[in-house]
Amino acid sequence: MNYTKFCLSLYIKNSLPIVVLFLYFGITNAQFTTTSITDSTFNTSSQIESTPRKRLFLKRILPITLISTGIFISSSNFEKSLQQDLRKITGDDFYSNVDDYTRYTPVIEMYTADIIGIKSKNHWFDQTKNLILSSIISKGTTALLKKEISKNRPGASTNTNSFPSGHTSTAFTTATVVYEEFKNSNLLIAYSGYFFAIATGSLRMLNNMHYLSDVLVGSGIGIISVQLVYHFDHLISWNPFKKSKGLTFIPQFNKSTMGFYFTKTF
C-alpha cells in the first residue's frame, strides 16, 4: 500500500507541470491551426505565419527550460546539498523579509513610469487588467501544484507547500508584465523588473524557505502566465477609461496584499 501511494505521488509530481506545459502549447498554437490553407494562398500564408510562430517558439524557450530544469532536479541530492551550503554561508539564524516586498517592486516601477510619462505598450487600465489576469493564472497554477505535490520545505520544516515558490512566481509575473509593457520603448525599465524577481527567488533560498527547483519552476510559471495573457490581449481589449482625463491610479502594497486607489480631477 505504501509503495502504491509513493508511486502515485511520484506520478502526480512529475505529470502535473507537464500537463500545464502541454495546455500552454495547445492554446497558443490554436490560432495558427484553425484556418485552412489552400494551394493558392499557401506561399503567402506561410510567409505571414512563420514570423509569429518563430516568435512564440523563442518566447517559450526560457520558461520551459526553467520549469523542465526545476522538475529534473527537484528533491535531488544536488539541490539538497546546495541548500545546505547556502545555509552554511548565511548562518542558520539568517532571515530577511525583503522578499515580501521585492516581488511587487516591478509593479511600482510600471506605474511610476506611467505617472512620469514614459511610453508603454498599453493604457494603465489594460496594464492592470493584464497584471490581474496573469496573477490569477500564476497564483492558481502555483497553488494547485503546491497542493498536489506536497513537497517539504528545506530544513526540519513540516510545511509541505514548498514546490513551487509562490513568492517567485509572483515576482516573475510582475517583472514580465513590466517587460511586455516597456520592451519596445525603454529597455532599462523593461529588464529592471527581473533584477527584483531574481533577488526574490534568491532570498527565498537564502531564507531557507525554498529549494532551487521550487524557485526555477515558480519563475517559469510566472513568465508563461504573462506570455499567455499578452498573447490573447486583443481578445480582452475592453477599456472604459481610455478616453478619461484627470484620472490618477496609484497602487498600494503591504506585506501580504496589493491594492489600488483612484483620484479624479475635475
N, C-alpha and C positions, 0 to 999 in steps of 0.2 A: 504493500500500500504506500509506504514512504517513497519507494523507488518510483512508483507511478506518479505520485504527486510531484516529485522532483522533476521528472521528465516533462510533465505538463507545464510546470513553472518555467522550465528552460525553453520550451517551445513558445510560450507566450512572450517571454522576454525578448526572444530573437525575431519573432514574426511581426509583432505589432509595429515597430518602427518601419519595417519593410513594407507593410501594408500602407502606412501613411505615405511612404515614398511613391508607391505604385499609384495611389489615388492622385497624388500631385502630378505625376507623369500623365495619367489619363485625362485629367481635367484640362491641363494646359495644352495638351495635344489635340483636344477635341475640336477646337475651332478651325484647325488646319485640315481636318479629315472629313468634315461634314459636307463639303461642297464637291460635287463630281466634276471631273476634268475631262473634257472632250479632246479629241485629237487636234482640233483647230485652235484650242486655247492652251494646249499643254505647254508649249515653249514659253509663252508669255506668263502663264500661271507659275511655272516652276521658277522663273526668274524673280517674280514678285514674292513668292513664299519662301524662297531659300534664305533670304536675309532674316526675317523674324524667326524662322526655325533655328538658324545658327545662333542668333542672339539668345533665344530661350535656352538652348543647349549650354552655351557658355555660362549663362547666369546660374544654371543648375549645378555646375561642377563643384563650386565651393561648398554650398550647404550639404550636398550629397556626400562629398568627401569627408566633411566634418562628422556627419551622422554615421557614416559607414565605419570610420576610424573609431568613433566612440563605442559603437556596438562591438567591434572587434576586440578592443582592449578592456571592455567592461569586466570587472571582477577578476582581472588577470593579476598575476604576481607583479608584473611591471608597474601597474598603476598603484598597487598597494605599497610597493617599495618606494615609489616616487612620493607618495603621500607621507610616508614615514620620514623620508629625507627632508621634506619641506618642514615638517614639524620640528625636526632636529635643528634646522636653521632658524626658525622663528621662535622656538621655545613653546612648551605646552601651554603657557599662560597667554599666548598671543591671541588677541581678538580685536577686530575693528568693525564698527557698524557703518563704515563709509560706503560699503557696497549697497546698503539700503537706499542710498541717495544717488550714487553714480549710475544706477540703472535707469533713472529718469532724467539725468542731465541732458542727454541729446534732445529731449522734448523742450527743455528750457532754451537750448540753443536755437531750435527751429522757430519758436515763437518770438524770441528776441530778434532773430534775423528778420522776421516778418515786420516787427514793430519799427525797426530802423530802416526798412525799405529795401532789403536785399531781395533780388528777384528769385522766385521759387517756381516750381512747376505748376503748383496748384494754389487756389484760394485757401485761406486759413480754414474755412469750413470743410473743404474737401480734404485738407491735411488731417483735420481732426477726425473726420469720418473714416478715412483710411487707417489712421492710427488705432481707432477703436475696433474696427473690423479685424485688423491684423492682430491686435492684442487678444481678441476673443478666440481667434484660431490658435494663436500661440499658447495662451494660457489653457485653453481647452485640451489641446493635444498634450501639453506637459502634464496636466492634472490626470488625464487618462493613463498615460504611461506610468506615472508615479504610483497610481492605484494598482495597476495590473502587474507591474514588475516587482514592487515592494523590495527594493534594494536598500540594505542598511547603510546609514551614513558612516563616514570614517570614525575610527576610534572605537570606544566601547558603547557608542550610542545605540539605543534600541529603536530609534526612529527609522522607519522603513520607507521614507519618501525621498531617497537620495537621487534616484535616476528618473528623469534628467533634472538639471538645475533650473528652478523657476526664476531665480534672480537673473541668471544668464540668458534665458530665453527672452525675458522682458527687456534686458539691456540690448540684446541684438535686434529685437523688434523695433525699439525706439531708434536705435542707430541706423537701421536700414531704411526706416521711413525718412530720416533726415538725408540719407544718401540719395534716395529716389527723388527727393524734392529739390536738391541743390547740385546734383551731379553735372548738370548742364550749364550752371551759372556760377558756382563758387565751389571749387574742389576742396578748398581748405575746410569749409563748413561741412561739405558732403562726407569727407573722410574722418573728421574730428570726432564724430559720434562713436566710431569704432574704438577710439582710444579709451573712452569711458566704458564701453562694452567689454573690452579685453581686461581692463582694470577690475571690473565687476567679477568676471569669471575667475581671474587670478586671486582676488580676495576671498572668493568662496572656497578655494582650495587652501589658501594660507590660514583661513579661519577654521580649517578642518571640518567644514560643513559639506564638502563635496569632493568626489574624485575627479580626475581628469576626464574620464569618459562622460560623466554627468554634465560637465561644462561643455565639452565638444558637441554632444547631442543637443543640449539646450541652445547653443549658438546656432546650430544648423536649423533647428525648428523655428527660431526667431527670424532668420533670414528668409526661409522658404515661405513662411506665413505672409510676410510683407510682399514678396515677389508675386504670390498668388493673388493678393488683393489688387496690386497695381496692374497686374496683367489683365484683370477684368474691370479696371477702373472706369472704362467707357460705359459699362452696363449699369453703374450706380452713380451717374453724373448729377443727380438732383442736388440743387444748392439754392435754398431760399434767401441766402444772404449775399449773393454775388453782386447785386446792384445796390446793396445797402452802404450808406456812408455815415461816418461818425461813430461806427461801432467798434469797440475795443474788446478783444478777447484775451484773457490772461489766465494761464494755468496756475494751480496751487498744488503743492505737494507736502506730504509728511512721510513718516517712516513707512507706513503700510498702504497708503491710499494716494490717489491722484484725483484732483477735481479741477473745475473751471469756473470762472465768473465773467460776466459781460458788463460793459458800461456803454451807454448810448448818449451821444452828444447831440442836442437839438439846436 
